[in-house]
Amino acid sequence: MEILSRVHARNLVEWAKDKPNVVVLSADLTSSVEIDLFRDTYPDRFFSMGMAEQNMLSFAGGLAREGFLPFVHTFAVFIYRRAYDQFADSIAYPNLPVRLFGFLPGVTTPGGATHQAIEDIAVLRALPNLTIAEVGDATEMETVLDAIHPIQGPVYVRMLRGEVPRLFPKPEPFCLGQARVLSTGTDLTLFSSGLCTEEAMRATQALALRGISIQHLHVSTLKPFADPAVLAALKQAHLGVIAMENHTIIGGLGTCLAEMMAEAGIGKPLIRLGIPDTFLHGASKPYLMEKYGLDALALVRQIEKLVGTSLNITRQDLADIRLESVHSQAKAEGL
């Protein structure tokens, strides 16, 4: 599996070179959110706002009114907890084209409860006019800017940083509102998002060797949530549906699926794998994923409950699986 570093940093500089109205805002976390390269390349289009997120979001709204395309960067938790009022009134209510990039969602930071955005999707899904996306690998990071560019209103993107795997081939870009079908199967349907997709892919490969047939979809658009392929996959589930996400089980991907199932009258069991109704503590990402049931082994154990038998899959079995880029049924022209 190919591993890339500072994907967003390099991609943003290249993407914005012929878009002089794109400006980038930082809240005193410039290098931590990988926009130092943009600052150095386009210093006249970069604004360091200091530790003042409320002011930064209102300032971004003002820039958008003047014809600029502001790209706000900070840790995800600071976008919606510290500056929700300004987000709602200065950006979402006037439906302005502001792009907000939230880094370190969920278990991706050891910073503890004050820095872990575990309920951002739940909170922001309720905000009118807002589009919500979440990248799952390097390919989506490289192509999400093109995908969201046509949107006239605000967009919130849950972003990865540092070393990121390439799970999907380069020719298959981020497609807004369209899930990636990673595998087809008849036993159960699995939906994953963000960094959980890599864990889910590892588990589904091990499960396939045990004869478990899984339909697996990677979901990268959390609002609007109206993909016909998702609805069709829900209807096809035999034993049940599983949602796997780096977010509280309240209000995120699992809730989106539950709402769709209820509205369509789909009476299937739904298992939500995610952060339980609790704050996390500071620790490494692998430790937190294991402790709170977000890793491949946790998924295997839940599937064992659904199928009613032990599959004798160990943590080492999962660690030994080599992942390659997976071609999905999402077509590039769908962008």
C-alpha positions as semicolon CSV with decimal commas, in nm:
position;residue;x (nm);y (nm);z (nm)
1;M;0,000;0,000;0,000
2;E;0,137;0,339;-0,101
3;I;0,183;0,586;0,184
4;L;0,203;0,959;0,111
5;S;0,288;1,253;0,336
6;R;0,164;1,617;0,345
7;V;-0,086;1,541;0,069
8;H;-0,312;1,841;0,136
9;A;-0,018;2,081;0,161
10;R;0,114;1,999;-0,186
11;N;-0,227;1,957;-0,346
12;L;-0,362;2,293;-0,229
13;V;-0,063;2,485;-0,364
14;E;-0,096;2,324;-0,707
15;W;-0,476;2,349;-0,719
16;A;-0,485;2,718;-0,627
17;K;-0,211;2,839;-0,863
18;D;-0,458;2,956;-1,130
19;K;-0,729;3,065;-0,883
20;P;-0,619;3,406;-0,749
21;N;-0,941;3,450;-0,551
22;V;-0,852;3,154;-0,326
23;V;-0,723;3,277;0,010
24;V;-0,622;3,066;0,308
25;L;-0,686;3,145;0,675
26;S;-0,508;2,992;0,974
27;A;-0,582;3,009;1,346
28;D;-0,224;2,992;1,474
29;L;-0,191;2,629;1,362
30;T;-0,033;2,686;1,023
31;S;0,218;2,402;1,015
32;S;-0,012;2,173;1,217
33;V;-0,275;2,187;0,942
34;E;-0,025;2,172;0,656
35;I;-0,071;2,519;0,506
36;D;0,279;2,651;0,569
37;L;0,365;2,560;0,210
38;F;0,074;2,772;0,084
39;R;0,187;3,058;0,309
40;D;0,538;3,043;0,168
41;T;0,420;3,011;-0,193
42;Y;0,142;3,272;-0,190
43;P;0,217;3,501;0,105
44;D;-0,021;3,772;-0,018
45;R;-0,310;3,524;-0,013
46;F;-0,251;3,393;0,338
47;F;-0,399;3,530;0,662
48;S;-0,278;3,427;1,007
49;M;-0,569;3,514;1,235
50;G;-0,417;3,403;1,566
51;M;-0,603;3,201;1,826
52;A;-0,933;3,368;1,745
53;E;-1,155;3,126;1,559
54;Q;-1,472;3,332;1,602
55;N;-1,308;3,628;1,433
56;M;-1,157;3,403;1,165
57;L;-1,494;3,264;1,058
58;S;-1,660;3,605;1,049
59;F;-1,360;3,740;0,856
60;A;-1,395;3,450;0,609
61;G;-1,759;3,539;0,560
62;G;-1,662;3,897;0,483
63;L;-1,400;3,783;0,232
64;A;-1,657;3,564;0,058
65;R;-1,894;3,860;0,026
66;E;-1,617;4,051;-0,152
67;G;-1,564;3,779;-0,412
68;F;-1,286;3,577;-0,252
69;L;-1,297;3,201;-0,195
70;P;-1,178;3,158;0,166
71;F;-1,026;2,830;0,281
72;V;-1,040;2,812;0,661
73;H;-0,795;2,572;0,828
74;T;-0,779;2,465;1,192
75;F;-0,842;2,165;1,413
76;A;-1,195;2,036;1,355
77;V;-1,296;2,080;1,717
78;F;-1,230;2,455;1,709
79;I;-1,445;2,515;1,401
80;Y;-1,774;2,411;1,555
81;R;-1,724;2,430;1,933
82;R;-1,554;2,767;1,955
83;A;-1,713;2,943;1,662
84;Y;-2,053;2,786;1,601
85;D;-2,239;3,118;1,627
86;Q;-2,014;3,281;1,368
87;F;-2,028;2,968;1,152
88;A;-2,407;2,980;1,152
89;D;-2,467;3,354;1,122
90;S;-2,170;3,475;0,915
91;I;-2,131;3,181;0,677
92;A;-2,418;2,931;0,667
93;Y;-2,714;3,171;0,698
94;P;-2,598;3,391;0,405
95;N;-2,497;3,069;0,222
96;L;-2,146;3,191;0,138
97;P;-1,884;2,983;-0,046
98;V;-1,645;2,931;0,245
99;R;-1,445;2,607;0,264
100;L;-1,372;2,487;0,617
101;F;-1,111;2,215;0,668
102;G;-1,123;2,041;1,006
103;F;-0,813;1,844;1,100
104;L;-0,767;1,577;1,369
105;P;-1,125;1,447;1,389
106;G;-1,212;1,183;1,646
107;V;-0,933;0,949;1,750
108;T;-0,670;1,101;1,519
109;T;-0,526;1,320;1,796
110;P;-0,383;1,226;2,137
111;G;-0,484;1,570;2,265
112;G;-0,769;1,448;2,480
113;A;-1,130;1,567;2,502
114;T;-1,053;1,935;2,437
115;H;-0,898;1,857;2,098
116;Q;-1,099;1,557;1,975
117;A;-1,386;1,638;1,741
118;I;-1,611;1,344;1,817
119;E;-1,951;1,507;1,751
120;D;-1,879;1,755;1,470
121;I;-2,089;1,577;1,208
122;A;-2,382;1,547;1,449
123;V;-2,371;1,918;1,529
124;L;-2,307;2,047;1,178
125;R;-2,556;1,822;0,998
126;A;-2,827;2,035;1,155
127;L;-2,688;2,357;1,004
128;P;-2,883;2,461;0,693
129;N;-2,702;2,522;0,363
130;L;-2,394;2,324;0,470
131;T;-2,233;2,041;0,273
132;I;-2,027;1,792;0,479
133;A;-1,756;1,568;0,335
134;E;-1,493;1,339;0,483
135;V;-1,185;1,209;0,302
136;G;-1,070;0,852;0,350
137;D;-0,736;0,831;0,170
138;A;-0,475;1,018;-0,034
139;T;-0,672;0,995;-0,360
140;E;-0,972;1,164;-0,203
141;M;-0,748;1,430;-0,047
142;E;-0,601;1,503;-0,390
143;T;-0,940;1,535;-0,559
144;V;-1,182;1,670;-0,297
145;L;-1,105;2,033;-0,392
146;D;-1,229;1,976;-0,747
147;A;-1,536;1,795;-0,616
148;I;-1,649;2,075;-0,387
149;H;-1,545;2,366;-0,609
150;P;-1,881;2,399;-0,792
151;I;-2,078;2,428;-0,466
152;Q;-2,203;2,782;-0,415
153;G;-2,254;2,752;-0,038
154;P;-2,030;2,653;0,254
155;V;-1,852;2,317;0,275
156;Y;-1,703;2,148;0,579
157;V;-1,437;1,883;0,510
158;R;-1,308;1,638;0,769
159;M;-0,944;1,622;0,666
160;L;-0,652;1,385;0,729
161;R;-0,289;1,491;0,771
162;G;0,059;1,347;0,800
163;E;0,117;1,006;0,643
164;V;-0,192;0,886;0,458
165;P;-0,248;0,563;0,260
166;R;-0,371;0,548;-0,096
167;L;-0,664;0,308;-0,083
168;F;-0,827;0,408;-0,412
169;P;-0,655;0,443;-0,752
170;K;-0,572;0,791;-0,881
171;P;-0,820;0,773;-1,173
172;E;-1,111;0,740;-0,929
173;P;-1,155;1,085;-0,772
174;F;-1,370;1,200;-0,485
175;C;-1,731;1,208;-0,609
176;L;-1,960;1,424;-0,402
177;G;-2,277;1,243;-0,301
178;Q;-2,162;0,911;-0,441
179;A;-2,041;0,621;-0,228
180;R;-1,762;0,394;-0,345
181;V;-1,868;0,031;-0,379
182;L;-1,556;-0,154;-0,263
183;S;-1,697;-0,505;-0,263
184;T;-2,023;-0,682;-0,337
185;G;-2,181;-0,955;-0,130
186;T;-2,505;-1,106;-0,012
187;D;-2,462;-1,176;0,361
188;L;-2,451;-0,824;0,502
189;T;-2,388;-0,462;0,406
190;L;-2,106;-0,257;0,557
191;F;-2,071;0,121;0,537
192;S;-1,749;0,291;0,647
193;S;-1,614;0,645;0,640
194;G;-1,288;0,829;0,699
195;L;-0,998;0,637;0,846
196;C;-1,228;0,346;0,939
197;T;-1,243;0,240;0,576
198;E;-0,886;0,110;0,584
199;E;-0,972;-0,102;0,889
200;A;-1,292;-0,221;0,724
201;M;-1,106;-0,326;0,409
202;R;-0,862;-0,527;0,618
203;A;-1,148;-0,703;0,795
204;T;-1,350;-0,777;0,482
205;Q;-1,051;-0,948;0,319
206;A;-1,008;-1,177;0,620
207;L;-1,381;-1,244;0,634
208;A;-1,395;-1,332;0,266
209;L;-1,142;-1,607;0,330
210;R;-1,388;-1,747;0,585
211;G;-1,674;-1,744;0,335
212;I;-1,851;-1,429;0,459
213;S;-1,992;-1,232;0,166
214;I;-1,994;-0,858;0,239
215;Q;-2,118;-0,563;0,040
216;H;-1,887;-0,276;0,144
217;L;-1,944;0,090;0,063
218;H;-1,715;0,380;0,153
219;V;-1,918;0,693;0,228
220;S;-1,749;1,032;0,191
221;T;-2,050;1,267;0,175
222;L;-2,240;1,299;0,503
223;K;-2,464;1,586;0,393
224;P;-2,658;1,577;0,171
225;F;-2,719;1,208;0,236
226;A;-2,928;1,088;-0,056
227;D;-2,715;0,851;-0,264
228;P;-2,941;0,599;-0,445
229;A;-2,659;0,343;-0,427
230;V;-2,666;0,361;-0,047
231;L;-3,041;0,305;-0,040
232;A;-3,010;0,011;-0,279
233;A;-2,735;-0,144;-0,066
234;L;-2,948;-0,109;0,246
235;K;-3,234;-0,291;0,078
236;Q;-3,003;-0,574;-0,031
237;A;-2,867;-0,644;0,317
238;H;-2,958;-0,996;0,429
239;L;-2,836;-1,043;0,785
240;G;-2,807;-0,674;0,865
241;V;-2,628;-0,343;0,821
242;I;-2,310;-0,221;0,990
243;A;-2,187;0,139;1,009
244;M;-1,823;0,205;1,101
245;E;-1,710;0,562;1,169
246;N;-1,457;0,776;1,354
247;H;-1,733;0,973;1,528
248;T;-1,981;0,927;1,807
249;I;-2,250;0,678;1,716
250;I;-2,499;0,960;1,782
251;G;-2,567;1,177;1,479
252;G;-2,301;1,055;1,235
253;L;-2,293;0,795;0,957
254;G;-2,488;0,538;1,158
255;T;-2,763;0,790;1,226
256;C;-2,774;0,891;0,859
257;L;-2,827;0,527;0,767
258;A;-3,087;0,477;1,039
259;E;-3,286;0,775;0,912
260;M;-3,272;0,650;0,555
261;M;-3,376;0,301;0,661
262;A;-3,667;0,432;0,867
263;E;-3,792;0,661;0,592
264;A;-3,773;0,378;0,336
265;G;-3,931;0,124;0,570
266;I;-3,626;-0,105;0,569
267;G;-3,656;-0,338;0,867
268;K;-3,303;-0,473;0,901
269;P;-3,076;-0,490;1,209
270;L;-2,834;-0,198;1,226
271;I;-2,505;-0,215;1,418
272;R;-2,324;0,115;1,475
273;L;-1,951;0,090;1,533
274;G;-1,813;0,421;1,649
275;I;-1,726;0,622;1,956
276;P;-1,978;0,546;2,232
277;D;-2,158;0,819;2,425
278;T;-1,846;0,931;2,608
279;F;-1,550;1,167;2,585
280;L;-1,219;1,012;2,484
281;H;-0,891;1,050;2,669
282;G;-0,548;1,129;2,534
283;A;-0,368;0,832;2,376
284;S;-0,229;0,709;2,045
285;K;-0,462;0,649;1,750
286;P;-0,411;0,268;1,744
287;Y;-0,479;0,246;2,117
288;L;-0,795;0,456;2,094
289;M;-0,923;0,264;1,791
290;E;-0,881;-0,064;1,975
291;K;-1,023;0,062;2,305
292;Y;-1,335;0,213;2,150
293;G;-1,399;-0,056;1,890
294;L;-1,306;0,125;1,570
295;D;-1,054;-0,123;1,434
296;A;-1,072;-0,428;1,208
297;L;-1,094;-0,678;1,493
298;A;-1,391;-0,498;1,647
299;L;-1,569;-0,523;1,314
300;V;-1,491;-0,895;1,290
301;R;-1,634;-0,955;1,636
302;Q;-1,958;-0,776;1,549
303;I;-1,993;-0,976;1,230
304;E;-1,939;-1,296;1,427
305;K;-2,242;-1,198;1,635
306;L;-2,448;-1,143;1,322
307;V;-2,355;-1,475;1,164
308;G;-2,374;-1,658;1,496
309;T;-2,035;-1,827;1,490
310;S;-1,669;-1,771;1,575
311;L;-1,453;-1,718;1,267
312;N;-1,120;-1,764;1,448
313;I;-0,967;-1,442;1,314
314;T;-0,694;-1,293;1,529
315;R;-0,541;-0,948;1,547
316;Q;-0,227;-1,089;1,389
317;D;-0,430;-1,230;1,099
318;L;-0,557;-0,881;1,029
319;A;-0,215;-0,719;1,068
320;D;-0,070;-0,960;0,811
321;I;-0,315;-0,856;0,539
322;R;-0,158;-0,641;0,269
323;L;-0,396;-0,384;0,123
324;E;-0,380;-0,274;-0,238
325;S;-0,565;0,007;-0,410
326;V;-0,925;-0,100;-0,467
327;H;-1,113;-0,011;-0,783
328;S;-1,466;0,085;-0,690
329;Q;-1,775;0,107;-0,904
330;A;-1,771;0,487;-0,869
331;K;-1,690;0,630;-1,212
332;A;-1,462;0,928;-1,261
333;E;-1,711;1,093;-1,495
334;G;-1,955;1,103;-1,202
335;L;-1,756;1,397;-1,063
